[in-house]
């Protein structure tokens, strides 16, 4: 019997399809690799505990009848909670949604009176600031080092309750660290401006003004900071300008005080650049050291000092 060409081709197609590999896969499917859970360093855990205990004490003081500094304690509590919310994350600078680390912290006893409350508060503030500085020292990235150091400086500011903390406009974020030399140039320019501004203000104040005594003492210290920065250069010191634009008119005690505070804040930001550029502990110390001169002028320190919006 003759087979048509169309029938032969159909038979061939059936034969080939019958020999093709089956699309069904035998055996168990491969499992996708699991992502390991983030881990927290022992130092950062200790820091989170210290902040948690400070936060708990501040919340206790909010409702303590013997504690009368309610405006201050509420702002201090807001600041510490902001630090805790960010620094308890596995990656504090990531925009991705994350689950915060949890720690076990002791619940502070309710202070018997305002005196014991102030003593306990001071102890908790110092412990938290020290722990934050230790986390900054252990940070492997420049932006994280600055974040921890900034929180340490802001926490240190809580030791002076005459000036309440402010939220500020800036917050930590990813950054490209400047070179050490570039950061030194920023810092020394602010030190020069501070020395210049203190001199201008002192020349316009009465010698009997208490602000003049404050400025004279600060001028001597500012010159030492300037000299320290100058000595830190390894490639030659840049040329100092003959004069600087002042941040205020500095034509009376009020504008001189405000101008000096701005210049002190600028120097703090200069030291923040150095903290990001160089892991040497001296720059973290100088960053925190700027807190007291700023507060002495009646100005507040923001939640994240050193960060610029």
N, C-alpha and C positions, 0 to 999 in steps of 0.2 A: 504494500500500500504506500502511495506517495504521501509525504508529509509536507504541508505547505510551509513556506519560509516564515510566515507569521507564527505558526504553531511551534516551529523549531526555536525561534527566539524566545517565545514565552516559556518553553520548557527549560531553556538555558538560564533564564532569569530566576526561575524557581530553584534550580540547582544551586546557583551562586548564593541566593539569599538563604538557602537552607544551610550553607556552609559557613555563613558569617557568624562572628562571635556574638554570644548572647549579651544583651545590654544589662542583664541582671548581675549584680556584684554579690558574690558569696562572701560570708564572713562578717565580723564586726566592723562598723565604720570607725575611722581614726578620730580620736578626740582632739579638739582644738587645744593648743597649749594654754594653761591657766596663767593669768597675770598675778604675780605675787603681791600680797597685800603690802602697802607701804609700812615702813618701820620708822620709829622715832628714836633718835639718839638718846642715851641716858642723860646727857646734859640738857637737851631740849625738853625732856620729860621733867627734869628737876625745875627748869624755868617755868614750865606750864603749871606745875604744882605751886610754885611761889606766887605766880600771878593769880591763880585761882584762890589761894588763901588770902591774898591782899584784896581781891574783889569781894570775897565773902565778908571780910571785916568792914570794908567800906559800906556794903549793903546793910550790915548790922548798925553802923553809925547813923545811917539815914533815918532809922526809926528809934534811935536811942534818945530818950528825953534829955539826958544829961549833956548830949552833944549839941551845941548851939550853932556850929558852923555848917548849917545845912546847905547853903548855896555852894560852898566850896566842895563839900563831900559829894554832892550830886554830880558836879562836873568831874571830880576826880574819879568817881565810879564809872562814869561814861567813858573816860579816857582809858582806864584799865580794861574795861570790857571790850573796847575797840582793839586794844593790843591783843587781848586773849583770843578774840574771834579770829584774828588774822594769823597769829603766830601758833595757834594750835592746829593749823592745816598742814597736811603733808608737804604741800608746795605753796607757801604763803603768797607767792607772786604769780601764780597761775590763774588764768581767767576761767579755767574749767571748774565745774561743780565738784566739790570734794567733801568727804566726811571728815570732820575734825577728830583728832585723837582725843581720847578720854583718859583722865587720870583720877586717882584717888587722892583727895586732899583732906586734911583735917579741918573740921568745922571749928572756927574760932569761938572761944567762950565769950559771952557777953560781958564787956567791961563793966566794972562796978561804978565807975564815975568818969568824968571827963579827963582827969589826970591820968588814970590808968589806960584810958582809951588812946590818948595822945602818945603815951609811951609805947603801947603795943603797935600803934599805927606806924610810928617812926621805925620800929624794928622791922615790920613787914615791908615797908617801902625800901629800906636799905637792902633787905634780903632779895627782893625782886629785882632791884636795879643791878645788884651784883650778879645775879643769875643771868640776867639779860646780857650783861657785858661778857660773861663767860660763853654764852651762845654765840655772840658776835665774834669772839676770838676763835671759836671752833668752826665758823662758817667757811665753806670752801669757795663761795662765789661772792663777788664784790657787792652785788645788789642786796644779797641776803645779809652780808656783814653790816652794811649800812642800815638795813631794816632793824636788826637786833640792836645795834648801837643807838639808833634814833630812839627806840622804845626805852632803852636804858637811861638816856638823857632826860626824856620826858618824865620817866618815873622818878628820877632824882629830883626833878623840879617839884614834886609833891611834898618834899621835905619843908618847903617854904609855903605855908598856908596863907600868907598875906596876899598872895596873888593866885587867883584861881586859874586853872588851865583853860585853854581854848581849843576848839576843834581844829581850826586851820583849814586851808584850802587844798593842801597837798597830801598825797598818800603814796606809799611805796609802790614801785612798779619795776618792770625789767629795765635795765639800763646797760649801756656800754661804758665800762669804767674808763675814766680818763687815764692818761699816763701819769706817772708820779710827778714828772716835771711840770706837766700842764696843771695838775692839781696844786702844786706848790706855787705856781704863778698866780692862780686864783686866790689862794689863801693869803699870800703876802700882799697882794694888791688890796685886799680888805684890811689887813693889818696896817698897812700904810695909811689907808683912808681913816681908820679908827684913830691912829695917833694924830693925824692932821686935824680931824674933827674935834678931838678932845682939846687940842691946843687952841683951836678957834673958840670953842665954848668957854674955856677957862679965861681967855682974854676978854670975854664979854660979860663975865659974871663978877659980882662983888665978892671980895675975899671973905666976907662974913657970911655968904650964902652957904648953907650946908651942902648944896650940890657941888660947889667948888671944891670942898674937901673930898667928896666922893670922886670927882673927876681927876683931881691931882693924884690920888692914890692909884686910880685906874690907869692913868697915863704912864706911870712907872711900870706897872705890870704889862701894859700893852707894848711898851718898848722892848721888854724882855721876850714877849711872844714874837714880835717882829724879828728880833735878833736870832731867835731859835729857828724860825723859818728860813731866814737868810743863810744860816749855817747848814741847813738841810740840802741846799742845792749842790749838785755835783758837777754841773755843766756851766756854771757862771750865773750870777744873779741878774735878773732883768733890771733895766734902769728905772729908778723911781720917778714918777711924774712930779713936777714942781707943786702942783695943787690938785684938788679933787672937787668934784661937784658934791655939795652937801645935801643930805636928804631933806632937810628943813631949812627955814630961814636962819635959825639959830640967833634970833635977835632978842630973846628973853628966856627966862628960866624954863618956861613950858616947852618952847620949841627946841631949846638946847637939850632938855631931858629926852624929848621924843627923838631928836636927831641922833643922840648917843645910843639910844636903844636900837634904832634902825642899823646903825653901824656895827653894834655888837651882834645883832642878828645876822648881818652879812658875813661877819667873821665866822660865826657858827656854821654858816653854809659853806664857807671856804674849807673849814675843817671836815665837813661832811664829804667834800670832794676828795680830801686826802684819805679819809676812812675807806672810801670806795677804791681808791687807787693803790693803797698801801696797807698791808695787814699789820703794820707796826702798832703796838698798843698805845704809843704816845699820842697818836691822832685821835683815838677813841677817848682818851683821857682829856684831850684839849676840847673835843666836841662837848663832852659833858661839863667841862670847866667853864664853858660859855653861859651855862644856865644861870649861875649866880649873878654875874654882872648884868644880865638882862633883867632879872627879877629885882635887883637892887634899884633899878631905874623905874620900877613900878609896872613893867611890861610882863606879859604872860608868855609862856612857852607853848607852842601848839602840840597837838597829839603826836605828830611825826616831825620833830625838829630836824632840819637839814635837808628835807625833801622840798622841792620847789614845784609848784603847780605848773 
